Amino acid sequence: MRRLTFAVMEDGLVLSRLIPAEDGLCIAFPVLDYDGIGKDEAGNFSGDFTGPLTYNLEKMGIEAIYGLVSHWTKKIPLAIKNEHRTFWGMKPFTPSRRNLPPKQAEILALLDAGPKTEPELAAATNRRARRAHPLLLTLESKGLVRFDYDLLKWRTV
């Protein structure tokens, strides 16, 4: 049986380790895609450096992180966990909508009707502006919603 464990570095990067691995003790390490910085979706240099940074997972020997990781854990947001599972050739988990707190369920029900901005969600749930943001980030970590940078709106996955 293969087991996947995760480590969170001080800067927030998440590493994963597969036990047992076919090629010894290796980790999946996120490496910043330097060539993609400042490019648009078509791959053309646009000079816009405000977009999200992209990382690619690469396999490295475990000796690359000696002394850098204080503990290993399994408590990682589902979206990140699924990226690492796919990298190691494992089937991704499907997000669960069961047992959501009422506020998160309300936001998710609104997004099921179509993509919405944060102010639209705040107004629809009678909350002040930016009050929907923590709920959206929690739903994103569970793999249930995603921010669409093209529309600048949140949508369900």
Secondary structure, DSSP 4 states (H G I P E B T S, - for coil): --EEEEEE-TTS-EEEEEES-TTSSEEEEEEE-GGGTTB-TTS-B-----SPP-EEEEEEEGGGGTTT---EES---HHHHHHHHHHTTPPPPPP--TT--HHHHHHHHHHHTS-B-HHHHHHHTT--TTSSHHHHHHHHHTTSEEEETTTTEEEE-
